[in-house]
Amino acid sequence: MTHNEKDWIFVSDAHLSGREPEAMEVFLRFLNSEKDRMGHLVILGDLFEFLFGFKDKPSGRKVFPFADYLPVLEGLQNLYRQGIRIKYFEGNHDFFLHSFFSERFGMEVEVHPEGNEERLGGRRVFLSHGDLANPKLWAYRVFRRMIKNPWTYSLIEMTGPHFSRRVAEWLSDRSYQKNHAFIPSSPPPEFKAFAHQRFLEGFDMVILGHSHSPEEVEEWIQGKRCFYFNVGDWMVHRSFLRFSPPNRFELSRFAPAPSLSPLGKGMG
């Protein structure tokens, strides 16, 4: 099987904090189970509870700021060494990662701070974490713009990883209690509406995360069959999206034993 014939795997929102070794172990078992048939791994943000591309200090003792993440980061490094290409779309818990993976682990990871276009199976696909899917959340958009800018990045770099992580964990706890403490009975409609707008712009498919709700929607736009997938979250659902060339997409859930169980009918 050539590289172009291998599967693409999309995951999002694991929110690993380093305090749950069992959760990291399950994620690594998943990656290991897929490595032989996977050609691309696409992480749609928030793999960790907080990830910032801190620079190495030019002098003094160098301490890696995310030592508790090392099992997963080294797992990604092993995939890279086996020829698996990795793409990382920054989520709302990811900051300034453009050179993080190359400088710290010597692996070339294609990092996207915002959404980006990809060609999959001849389809024009829009990929993004999805935290900007709801235009009504204007307060969040203002906050995001304040956080995700060079001035704030410089301040985070100055304060260092210890203090920054404490602040990030406090903000994360508040955000989780507000937005994800209860699993909704149905996926948020704003994501489907966001995908619809991308279809009107000419995209054939939209793949998002962030909602923590696995979702598959088919829509016809001017006679063209369009698809929206939300990969859901790894933290609770253990859900992921698989693209098997040339044209099969399937939303699934990782079940360590006995097998993978589909969440939806998939599409071909």
HELIX and SHEET records of a PDB file:
HELIX    1   1 HIS A    3  GLU A    5  5                                   3    
HELIX    2   2 PRO A   21  GLU A   34  1                                  14    
HELIX    3   3 ALA A   67  TYR A   69  5                                   3    
HELIX    4   4 LEU A   70  ARG A   81  1                                  12    
HELIX    5   5 PHE A  100  PHE A  105  1                                   6    
HELIX    6   6 TRP A  138  ILE A  147  1                                  10    
HELIX    7   7 PRO A  150  THR A  159  1                                  10    
HELIX    8   8 PRO A  161  ASN A  179  1                                  19    
HELIX    9   9 PRO A  189  LEU A  200  1                                  12    
SHEET    1   A 7 GLU A 110  HIS A 112  0                                        
SHEET    2   A 7 ARG A  85  PHE A  89  1                                        
SHEET    3   A 7 MET A  38  ILE A  43  1                                        
SHEET    4   A 7 ASP A   7  VAL A  11  1                                        
SHEET    5   A 7 SER A 239  SER A 244 -1                                        
SHEET    6   A 7 ARG A 248  ARG A 253 -1                                        
SHEET    7   A 7 SER A 261  PRO A 262 -1                                        
SHEET    1   B 2 LEU A  51  PHE A  52  0                                        
SHEET    2   B 2 ASP A  94  PHE A  95  1                                        
SHEET    1   C 5 ASN A 116  LEU A 120  0                                        
SHEET    2   C 5 ARG A 123  LEU A 127 -1                                        
SHEET    3   C 5 MET A 205  LEU A 208  1                                        
SHEET    4   C 5 LYS A 224  ASN A 230  1                                        
SHEET    5   C 5 GLU A 215  ILE A 221 -1                                        
END                                                                             
